[in-house]
Amino acid sequence: MKIHLIRHAKTEPTSQSGRDFDRRLLPKGVAQANVLGYYFSQHSIQPSYTYCSDAVRTRETLEIISHGNSVGKIIHLNELYLSDREIYLQMIWNLKHKKDLLIVGHNDGISSLVSYLLEAHFLMKTGHYVCLEFEAGSWGEISRGTGRLIADFRPSIHVPD
């Protein structure tokens, strides 16, 4: 079983509404997401389910990545917005299927989740993708240190001023 994790791509520092939830991708973030989409297609990454925060920046990141790629059934969850590791873990542990997942989320929770599952400090930057593999009979069996890092990719993007 595999979990594919993405921290949303680079975003504007503030939104027009003033709400953090509404922050949109910057041109650099759009470029990061496009490169991630290409990476997905080149590596045949096809999760069965995608769980995505409801925030604008995570939705935009996923929308770009999913163009031309199969990301399975998409489930937007408001509770993943700026959630901590425990929220991610509860969501994962409660899954009844054993199929591969994609999670598109935010820091600090997503970095904390990866660190916990690898039992090693891991910082996910914007536009960062990792894949963890587990030898478990169900999602409820995964815990601290049971993940094995099998992919780690962050697009190197330079957008001129």
N, C-alpha and C positions, 0 to 999 in steps of 0.2 A: 504494500500500500504506500502511496506517495501523497505528500502535501506539497503543492506548489504555492509559494508565497510571494506576493509583490507588495512593496510599499509604493503608494501612489507616486506618480511622476512629479517633477518640480512645479510648484504652484506660486501664484502671486502672493505677496505678503499679506495683503488685505483684500477683501471683496468690496464691491460697490455697495452692498447692503450693510457692510460692517460686521457681518456674521462670519465666523470661521468656517462654518458648515458650507458656505456658499463660495469659498475660494475656488478659482478656476486654474487650469493649467496655463503656465507660461509657454512661450514658443519653445523653450528648452524642454519643458515637460512633454509637449506634443511630440517633439523629436525623439525623446527618450521612449515614449510609449510606442511610436512607430518602429523603432529599433527592436523593442521588446516583442512586438508583433512579428517582426521578421525572424527574430530568434526562435519564437514559438514555432513558426512554420518550418524553419530549418532543422529543428530538433524534434519535430512531430509530437509536440506537447499537446495532449488532448484530454484534459480532465473531464470526468463525468459530471461533476458539480462545481459551480463557482459560487462562492459566498463573498459578497462585496458590501462594504460599508455604503450607506445611503448618501454620503457626502458627495458634493458635486465633483471634487477632484478624483475620488476613487471611481466614480461612475464614468467620468471622462477617460480615465486611464484604461479601464476595462473596455469601454466602447472602441477605443482605437486598437487595442490589442486583439479584440475579437474579430475585427475586419479580416476576412479570409482565413480565420482560424476557428476551429470548433472548441468552445470552452464549456460544453455541456449545458446543463440546466442552470440558469443564472438566478440566484436568490439574493435580493438586496435586503440587508438587515440593518436597521437603524442602531441596534445595540452594538454593532461593530464600530460605530463612529467614536473615535478616540478611546476605545475600550482598553482595559488592561489585560494582562495575560490570562487571568482567571476567566474572563468572559469568553475569550477565544477557546480555552480548554473546555469549558462547559459545553460550548457549541459543538466542538469536535467529539467529545466523549458521548454526547447524546445522539450522534448519528447512528442510524440503524443499518446503513449500507457499508460496504467495504471498498467502495470505488475511490479512485483518485480524486483529490480536491484541489481547487485553486482558491486561495483566499487573497483578496485585495483589501489592504487595510492601512493603518496609520501607526506611527511611532507615538509613544514609547512601547505600546502593547505588542506590536508585531516583532520588534527586536527582542523584547523580553520573552516572547513565545519561542522564537528560534533559539535563543540562549538556553532556555529551560530544556527544550527537547534535545539539544546537542550537549547540554551540561558544559557549556563553554561560552564565554562572552562573545556576542555577535551583534554588530551594529548594522542595521539595514538603513541605507541612505535612500533618498528619493530616487524612484525609478529602479530600485534594486530587486532582483529576482533570485530566489533560492528554491531548491527542491530538496526535500527530506524524504528518505525512504525508511519504512518501518517493517520489521518482521513481527507482526502481531495478527491475532485472529479477529480483532475488531478494533474500532477506533477507541473504544473504552479502555483498551489495554495499554495505550501509549502513555508514557510518563517521562519524568526527568531522565535525560540521557539515553533514551531509546531510539532517537533519530540518528540517521546517518546522512551526512551532507553529500549529495550526489551531483548538484549543480549550483553554481554561484556566478551570477552575471549582473553587471551594471553597465549600461551603455555609457561610453565616453563621448559626451556631446559638448561641442563648443559652438555657441551661438554668438556671432559678432554683435557688438553694441550698435 
